[in-house]
Amino acid sequence: MRKWNSERGATAVEYGLFVAFVAAVIIVSVSALGAGTTGLFTPVTTFFSTFMP
């Protein structure tokens, strides 16, 4: 039982590193695709701007 408790902190650190890695991948992906997808939202903006004065 003592060995399980000593590995508990290591597991939390591993999960933390994994979450940080996934977040970094998402940020890089969004940054890379962000400039290319800007034009896709222009029709949506135009549509909603007709309803708001």
The 8 nearest C-alpha neighbors of each residue, nearest first, counted from 0:
[[1, 3, 2, 4, 5, 6, 7, 8],
 [0, 2, 4, 3, 5, 6, 7, 8],
 [1, 3, 5, 4, 0, 6, 7, 8],
 [4, 2, 6, 0, 5, 1, 7, 8],
 [3, 5, 7, 1, 6, 2, 0, 8],
 [4, 6, 2, 3, 7, 1, 8, 9],
 [7, 5, 9, 3, 4, 8, 10, 2],
 [6, 8, 4, 10, 9, 5, 3, 11],
 [9, 7, 11, 10, 6, 12, 5, 4],
 [10, 8, 12, 6, 11, 7, 13, 5],
 [9, 11, 13, 7, 12, 8, 6, 14],
 [10, 12, 8, 14, 9, 13, 15, 7],
 [11, 13, 15, 9, 10, 14, 16, 8],
 [14, 12, 10, 16, 15, 11, 17, 9],
 [15, 13, 17, 11, 16, 12, 18, 10],
 [14, 16, 12, 18, 13, 17, 11, 19],
 [17, 15, 19, 13, 14, 18, 20, 12],
 [16, 18, 14, 20, 15, 19, 13, 21],
 [17, 19, 21, 15, 20, 16, 22, 14],
 [18, 20, 16, 22, 17, 21, 23, 15],
 [21, 19, 17, 23, 18, 22, 16, 24],
 [20, 22, 24, 18, 23, 19, 17, 25],
 [21, 23, 19, 25, 20, 24, 18, 26],
 [24, 22, 20, 26, 21, 25, 19, 27],
 [23, 25, 21, 27, 22, 26, 28, 20],
 [26, 24, 28, 22, 23, 27, 29, 21],
 [25, 27, 23, 29, 28, 24, 30, 22],
 [26, 28, 30, 24, 25, 29, 31, 23],
 [29, 27, 25, 31, 30, 26, 24, 32],
 [28, 30, 32, 26, 33, 31, 27, 25],
 [29, 31, 27, 33, 28, 32, 26, 34],
 [32, 30, 28, 29, 33, 27, 34, 35],
 [31, 33, 29, 35, 30, 34, 28, 36],
 [34, 32, 30, 36, 29, 35, 31, 37],
 [33, 35, 37, 36, 32, 31, 30, 38],
 [36, 34, 32, 33, 37, 38, 31, 39],
 [37, 35, 39, 33, 38, 34, 32, 40],
 [36, 38, 39, 34, 35, 40, 33, 41],
 [39, 37, 40, 41, 36, 35, 42, 34],
 [40, 38, 36, 37, 41, 42, 43, 35],
 [39, 41, 43, 38, 42, 37, 44, 36],
 [40, 42, 44, 43, 38, 39, 45, 37],
 [43, 41, 45, 44, 40, 46, 39, 38],
 [42, 44, 46, 40, 45, 41, 47, 39],
 [45, 43, 41, 47, 42, 46, 48, 40],
 [44, 46, 42, 48, 43, 47, 41, 49],
 [47, 45, 43, 44, 48, 49, 42, 50],
 [46, 48, 49, 44, 50, 45, 43, 51],
 [47, 49, 45, 51, 50, 46, 44, 52],
 [48, 50, 47, 46, 51, 45, 52, 44],
 [51, 49, 48, 47, 52, 46, 45, 44],
 [52, 50, 48, 49, 47, 46, 45, 44],
 [51, 50, 49, 48, 47, 45, 46, 44]]
